[in-house]
Amino acid sequence: MPAAMRFLFDLAWRDLRTGGRALWVFCACLVLGVALVAAGGGLTRQVAGALQADVRALFGGDVVLDAERPATAAQREWMAARGTVSHAVQLRTMLRAADGRSQLVELQAADAAYPLVGRLRLMPALAPDVSNDVPSDGSGDGSLHQALAQRDGQWGIALDATLARRLSLQSGDRVEVGDATLTVRALVLHQPDRSLRADWGAAPVLVAEGALAATGLVQAFSRVDYRSRVVTGLPPQNWRTAWLAAFPDSTAEVRTVDDRSDRIAEVLGQIGSGLLLVGFSALFIGGLGVFNSVQAHLQGKLGTLATLRALGLRDARLAAVVLLQVLMLAVGASAVGAVLGGALALGGVALVGERLAVGDGGAVEVWSNLAGLAAPLALALAFGVLTALAFALPALGRALTVSPAALFRGIDGQGLRTPRIAWVATAAVAALLLTLLVALLPDPRFGLAFVAVVGGLLLLLEAVLRGLRAAAGRALSHPRWTPGFELRVALAGVQRPGSPLRASLLSLGSALTLLVACTLVVAALLRTVNETVPQQAPALVFYDVQTEQLPLLRETLQAAPSLQRVQTAPLVLGRLLAVNSQALADSTDPRRRVEARNEHKLSHRAGNIDDVIIDRGAWWPIDHRGEPLVAMEDREADQLGLQVGDRLQFEILGQPVEARLTAIYGQRRMQSRLWLEAIFSDGVLDPFVTRHVGAAWLGADDALAAQDRLAAAAPNIATVRTAAMLEATRGLMARASAGLAVIAGACLAASLLVLASVVAASRARQMHEASVMHALGARVSSLRRVLRWEYTLLALVTAGFAVLVGSSLAAALLHWRLQLDASGLYWTGVVVALGVSGLSLGTGARVLMSQMRLSPAALLRGNA
């Protein structure tokens, strides 16, 4: 290192050691902001990496075909010629233990080739000559199929381990499924394509193909899914295109691993972008603290800087010394924040990993993926350093314009202006920072929205500042209003060019606004889970109720003393074939061609247990008896480009049904149980109704007993207790709430640090002005009341702005992304805004008032 550079480093380091303690706010703000960015990025990278690495195993292969009927011999031969195939039959039914307890399960009868991808881990050993670790990649030797085959008149079954624990079952026990009594031969410790929702939905159980016929569950109108999984050397999209060309009349729904991967990437991108934006919000708040902290520090160093310039230190070297100090602190604080954020990310992965059945080990292997944190932590460190530079450069440039003549005039910081080169450098760093932000977020739309919101927020605050100054001027010049001395001085201080109002309003206003928005979003989520769902959700939800079983269903439920009501609705399966006489299968749009094969859940409006919300159009009258009308779900309608007034043609049980689209509705995500794709006017579906769905509202204990009675009387009726789902949801929300509490605490701490930096930056000037007024005869008590007026005015303005703008941002986000309502919760934003602004500004005012031991002699000594 050249001697000149060593001299600059040594000078910068020695100055920091002796006078850098005042920059603790600088370091604390960066540590908090970088920690949240690192935590969000690290958590997203770990979970996304684990899921994407196992996406083929989660999907079950490269291509999956779902059909209502078994594949024909020609179709099986065609698939076998183009890959390795595993065929399975799946249906949902009730499993009953010997003690009478029951549970909804997904019965899976797979062939000897299952699983094609991943490993099926079982316990205990299936038989002395059978392995308990079933291989993958199409090399299955049929050991599972052999172990579950019929022995001594008894078929075998392999139970999901979670289900077995719930029902206290183990190997050797017997269970009933339909008309068959099966022996538990093994517990499934890891199933590669196990649904992530299986813990509170239908847990998978495996049987041999022959056992399915013994259950008697496959009947004329049973809801049976014939699934074919394919591993192929062809690109999955090309395989699907070839299948559609070879079998244009097939009604099988064809999905590819690319579709699943894209969906996982989309969801993870949205979640990751949300986490990172919270981190960037905290980093932005911290950047405001960095600006104020650096400005306060350099304000106290003006004499030193002027002296160095008087001794001949050139401007470039002087700038290098101060810039080196900023970089030293920025790198050190960002490194600490990155390490802290990495620890938070590992903790978060350990929590969510229990819910992710990925990898051969079952849960996400946290400690083996430390290398995956390197990139997110490095990026968080870079963001921290760039943020520090972007917010420190204006204050740095302003301080470096101090002249040696200030040593004779007095060092008060007046007359200093930020040079143009500092603004250019700041703009360059900010542009790089924003470009990285938009480019590196999983969903760039979030980045652009964040930049727009922050820019608009600062513009709004600047407008509020100017309006406040204008209002103060008009109030002081009003001929009929004569305020008291303290209030008059406070209003005059608002107009003063050197007033700390601007820095305080921009810093604290931005921080409070983001904090209010975060508070409302969290409050809305917690209310939805903890209040809305338990009060409105039924205790039991039923599927696959045959029409002739409706009296049995009601009779069985009537035995429950706490029964409040039972509600049923028909469920018909069909496909949308044409829009305005244009066949979807012949469309040039590939999404429409795929949609022509998708099976939709259809029902009618009366008795519908899903509370949907009309988004476009309107419902038909309840007593409508005219032409067939239909309403479509918004996701399906938007995907197909449907508009209110279109004429739609469906195929139901081989028969064409035409209807006019009169409404497009959205689902209440936390309330929906069926996720219907279309709702018809009454009477249209009557000729096709063979099964129903329903819900029952009753006590939790009675619900358990009713489920067992119904499973014994009609095992084909799939019954779900919502208590298990709600319990799992509450558990996830509790973990999410803990994480959000950490985030909210970090944002709150950053907001308080911002105020501390504002007070530090403005303290010297305010003390100087107070000393001048005291020398002119003002009492200390009056000056303290002036200070109270100033801080009270600032607290009310910032809190009011934060409540209005923060509530608007939160309401827009809740409606846009979550379809939730914040009504009734806006008081939480008011409490947070008033509480934080009052606490922070009140603390700052008390700090200043405690130092108001003023003496006119201080002005003569130049120590003010």
Secondary structure, 3 states (H helix, E strand, C coil): CCHHHHHHHHHHHHHHHHHCHHHHHHHHHHHHHHHHHHHHHHHHHHHHHHHHHCHHHHHCCCEEEEECCCCCHHHHHHHHCCCEEEEEEEEEEEEECCCCCEEEEEEEEECCCCCCCCCEEEECCCECCECCEECCCCCCCCHHHHHCCCECCEEEEEEEHHHHHHHCCCCCCEEEECCEEEEEEEEEEECCCCCCCCCCCCEEEEECHHHHHHHCCCCCCCCCEEEEEEECCCCHHHHHHHHHHHCCCCCCEEEEHHHHHHHHHHHHHHHHHHHHHHHHHHHHHHHHHHHHHHHHHHHHCHHHHHHHHHCCCCHHHHHHHHHHHHHHHHHHHHHHHHHHHHHHHHHHHHHHHHHCCCCCCCCCCCHHHHHHHHHHHHHHHHHHHHHHHHHHHHHHHHHCCCCCCHHHHCCCCCCCCCCHHHHHHHHHHHHHHHHHHHHHCCCHHHHHHHHHHHHHHHHHHHHHHHHHHHHHHHHHHCCCCCCCHHHHHHHHHHHCCCCCHHHHHHHHHHHHHHHHHHHHHHHHHHHHHHHHHHHHCCCEEEEEEEHHHHHHHHHHHHCCCCCCEEEEEECEEEEEEEECCEEHHHCCCHHHHHHCCCCEEEEECCCCCCCCEEEEECCCCCCCCCCCEEEEEHHHHHHHCCCCCCEEEEEECCEEEEEEEEEEEECCCCCCCCCCCEEECCCCCHHHCCEEEEEEECCHHHHHHHHHHHHHHCCCCEEEEHHHHHHHHHHHHHHHHHHHHHHHHHHHHHHHHHHHHHHHHHHHHHHHHHHHHHHCCCCHHHHHHHHHHHHHHHHHHHHHHHHHHHHHHHHHHHHHHHCCCCCCCHHHHHHHHHHHHHHHHHHHHHHHHHCCCCCCHHHHHCCC
